[in-house]
């Protein structure tokens, strides 16, 4: 499977897609600024989407802070939860009917199956651990027969996995990195599309929303190359044209280590309180962590 010219002939529509599970982090803010700038360069429309499906961790206060911090950074969107637009609603928690419809299409097509196996089951079935891999490839021995689950009327309280085409190369041309290649069954295995808590996975939700909102380019971090390969399989199964992709380098410290949300001193709210200016957040380069 190769994707080279996805959505390049359509009017540009970009998106910012933060998760309000905490204050906006420096790394995400820089990626959002790149998305904003690419949209402006292409004279396009920018969408703000509130990815608030993780209800226990997502808070209204973080959503309000997210919008305020993005405005402070200089981002300007034309559609979003704070202003509406033709693709409303723009908060994922209000879009469940769209995800259920996509689940049904995948289920009827035999692309997904119910999976009772826990993470521990998967790890036990592997012959050897895959060092540094947070989500080991799902073992083929745990796959049910083809057609399993096709008669189910709804997801129920069960995980559902996408049956990947083992051995197929998934390739795409990234706007920043160039050609990216992942092999199904080796670089990733059968992945979750629906969680037993009643919500779609990240992979399914963003595909459904990007399709519905007409997104033509997805700008995100380079740690999501594998997610992009998974999502391309979902696009194909839903008979949808995928967007183009642009994966930004991650923000790293002076030693080259990735900075994450756990570095509380680098959330935008704290940086603002410490006197940072928007242009400092937008700038590239490595970050020197404050002494503890």
Secondary structure as UniProt FT lines:
FT   STRAND          2..3
FT   TURN            6..9
FT   STRAND          13..16
FT   HELIX           26..41
FT   TURN            42..43
FT   STRAND          45..48
FT   TURN            55..57
FT   HELIX           60..73
FT   STRAND          79..80
FT   TURN            81..83
FT   TURN            86..87
FT   HELIX           92..94
FT   HELIX           96..108
FT   TURN            109..110
FT   STRAND          112..115
FT   HELIX           119..125
FT   TURN            131..132
FT   HELIX           140..142
FT   TURN            146..151
FT   STRAND          159..162
FT   TURN            166..167
FT   STRAND          169..174
FT   TURN            175..177
FT   STRAND          178..184
FT   TURN            185..187
FT   STRAND          191..194
FT   TURN            196..197
FT   HELIX           202..212
FT   TURN            213..214
FT   STRAND          217..221
FT   HELIX           222..224
FT   HELIX           225..237
FT   TURN            238..239
FT   STRAND          244..248
FT   STRAND          252..253
FT   TURN            254..255
FT   TURN            261..262
FT   HELIX           264..266
FT   HELIX           268..273
FT   TURN            274..275
FT   HELIX           278..282
//
